[in-house]
Amino acid sequence: MTQANAQSGTSPALGWTAAPIRTLPAYRGPTTFADFPDPATRPRLIHLNESPYPPSPRVAEAVLAATHDLNRYPDIYGRELCSRIGDATGIPAGRIVLGCGSDELIHFTAVIALSAGDEAVIPAPSFPRYALSARLGGAVVRRVKLDAGGACDPGTILDAIGPRTRLVVCCTPNPPSGGMMTAEALAAVAKGVPDDVLLLVDEAYCEFGRHAGGPDTLAILRKRKGPWLSTRTFSKAYACAALRVGYALCGSDDVAEALRRAKLQFNVPTLSQVGAAAAFDDQAYLRTMLDRIAGERDRLSKGLAQLGLRVLPTAANFVSCALPGPAAPAMAALERQGIFVRDWRDPEHLSELRIGVGTPDDTGATLAALGGYLRGET
Ligand SMILES: Cc1ncc(COP(=O)(O)O)c(C=O)c1O
């Protein structure tokens, strides 16, 4: 299928597909750098929560130095990388599973937990993958509201659990809102989810969360008796989105074993494993980036407040605000000026806009463009 066909949402008859495929929304991939091959004409792409900065210089050095043995399959277990992550987190390397991004691990978490007709309790609005993967397996999605601060809410989550629930998902900090669960909230979920139900805590933005003073989530999750896993990624704070490396920290051997049985075998290329390990080794660079992005996030939040907008508290590398009217036309107006941001794509939240933290120049341009839109100039 051509890129144009894929983006228009037109599709050939899907009568031959498994039933869940026909119930899913038409695929529309997000705009990426690949859509603008000429760097001179690149717009400001601050809609995917990527880092605006390159990764540690050690990443490219390590990748270039690892181009021998390209004729061989990668290490299925990613032992080098997992042992580093294991040392840093205290989770045994055998309970760490690598994925082609954490996206893949989230998908296979739904696969290992859910059979057709089972229920998954999923926060909304949040990362769309949870609901898509659950529905793909024929499971029923129970959407639960966030709390007033845009964080996953133990009250609504635990209330939604029923006899058919096999998977409960939390995300902290949560996109698109940015809210982060407190230690007490996460502990309530870890304790309250029944022992025979899998708890997935998506921590794609955990480095930002810890930097913002968030709780030690693993210390809390370790106290849980039932099965759990935390998924994390090199795509965000480590600025390695192109490498596609995520990892699951599993609370027990059986969760890791189930994920390994389900996931694709050689899913993380050698060069990606090596690059991610180099990024992980350079914690000083990570800290510098976290400081820089947190500073810019505060400047963006203040600027949005100065435009008279309600700004949501955020512990991640994006900021959401509520506009006086619908967000979709604001998003389109900014796009016409070469600034890509996101509305929340949620029928219950039509006026919220999510803006990724970019460079200081991106912040200035975004605030100017949004200010112009709000004054009716564009
Ligand atoms: C909450 C959340 N989880 C998971 C992912 C998947 O990221 P990746 O597959 O790049 O690790 C994203 C990506 O934006 C995300 O926002």
The ligand as an SDF file (V2000), in Angstrom:
LIG
                    3D

 16 16  0  0  0  0  0  0  0  0999 V2000
    2.9920    6.0440   27.4680 C   0  0  0  0  0  0  0  0  0  0  0  0
    3.7590    5.4500   26.3560 C   0  0  0  0  0  0  0  0  0  0  0  0
    4.0820    4.1630   26.4340 N   0  0  0  0  0  0  0  0  0  0  0  0
    4.7730    3.5620   25.4710 C   0  0  0  0  0  0  0  0  0  0  0  0
    5.1780    4.2540   24.3490 C   0  0  0  0  0  0  0  0  0  0  0  0
    5.9050    3.4980   23.2770 C   0  0  0  0  0  0  0  0  0  0  0  0
    7.1810    3.9840   23.0970 O   0  0  0  0  0  0  0  0  0  0  0  0
    8.3170    3.1110   22.4300 P   0  0  0  0  0  0  0  0  0  0  0  0
    7.6600    2.0180   21.6660 O   0  0  0  0  0  0  0  0  0  0  0  0
    9.0480    4.0550   21.5620 O   0  0  0  0  0  0  0  0  0  0  0  0
    9.1430    2.5750   23.5500 O   0  0  0  0  0  0  0  0  0  0  0  0
    4.8510    5.6050   24.2080 C   0  0  0  0  0  0  0  0  0  0  0  0
    5.2430    6.3550   23.0150 C   0  0  0  0  0  0  0  0  0  0  0  0
    4.9510    7.5030   22.8130 O   0  0  0  0  0  0  0  0  0  0  0  0
    4.1340    6.2180   25.2530 C   0  0  0  0  0  0  0  0  0  0  0  0
    3.7790    7.5090   25.1960 O   0  0  0  0  0  0  0  0  0  0  0  0
  1  2  1  0
  2  3  1  0
  2 15  2  0
  3  4  2  0
  4  5  1  0
  5  6  1  0
  5 12  2  0
  6  7  1  0
  7  8  1  0
  8  9  2  0
  8 10  1  0
  8 11  1  0
 12 13  1  0
 12 15  1  0
 13 14  2  0
 15 16  1  0
M  END
$$$$
